Amino acid sequence: MPPKRNLTARRMRLGAELRKLREATDLSAKEAAALLEADAVQMSQIESGAVGVSAKRVRRLAAIYGCADEALTEALVAMATDRTQGWWEESRGVLPAVFLDVAEAEHHATYLREVVIHYVPGLLQTADYARSVFTYTRPELSEDEVALRVDHRMKRKAVIERDNPTPYETIVHEFALRVHVADRRSSLTQLRFVLDKIEAGQTSVRVVPFEREGFAGAGASMLYLGGPVPQLDTAIRDAPTGAAYIDSQPRLEQLRTLYQRVRDAALDSAATRDFIHRLTKEL
């Protein structure tokens, strides 16, 4: 089977999980390939996500590796057989792959948790706000390129606006709500939009105010995506080379702990709603 050209983060994750199962048995790739009646090149392509893998082969590999976790096996099978052609595919080859990968990850997540310090979360941004952010941070982009990014960001909201929305909780620092990425009018519209989402029950927002003492979470920004089983949770954090996808269990446990510490520093939902209402009055 020739390598597929569209190497997505989701397919790479499937390969990485199969590799983790193999490594836990101390089998080499060559040994596992022989038991699968494949060759070492095929095994390498499967584990890198370069080629697809059938449900039969996923189950066969799980049996070879002695995986007794049926829920994990079936979740991996679902990943292998998923043929979803989401709206984000329209942008393949037009936008950087990371945009598509984030949208796909959000689409498949069982829940979303986010911490943001510097900007209003992307899922809660208005088009004007998003346009101002892209224009400022990427001045080399043309108006058409900015428009494509804004349109993509607006479409991502489907995960919290559809009939069966994905549970979404975000913790936002006061700084992100106060900074004027454009003008006061745009800021007011943005704050009212966040309030509308809260009052519609489409998201849970909690604010960390400036006055909170003992808060050292300025570097805590992250998007945490729940998987169908905990082993398939994913965290996305900004890195110098772009988005960094984290799937190792020790790191995920650290980030779950970090998220809870930031959450403990935040106002509760009711106090957050009142807090944002006061901000709108100040504008």
Salt bridges, closest charged atoms under 4 A:
GLU17 OE2 - ARG13 NE 2.81
GLU17 OE2 - LYS20 NZ 2.95
GLU23 OE2 - ARG19 NE 3.79
GLU47 OE2 - ARG22 NE 2.68
GLU74 OE1 - ARG59 NH2 2.93
ASP82 OD2 - ARG10 NE 3.86
ASP82 OD2 - HIS108 NE2 3.43
GLU89 OE1 - ARG92 NE 2.68
GLU90 OE1 - LYS155 NZ 3.59
GLU106 OE2 - ARG156 NH2 2.62
ASP128 OD1 - ARG131 NH1 2.94
GLU140 OE2 - ARG138 NE 2.35
ASP151 OD2 - LYS155 NZ 3.22
GLU161 OE2 - LYS197 NZ 2.42
GLU169 OE1 - ARG263 NE 2.86
GLU174 OE2 - ARG178 NE 2.47
GLU199 OE2 - HIS277 NE2 3.39
ASP233 OD2 - ARG256 NH1 3.42
ASP247 OD2 - ARG13 NE 3.75
ASP247 OD1 - LYS20 NZ 3.33
GLU253 OE1 - ARG256 NH2 2.87
GLU282 OE1 - ARG178 NH1 2.89
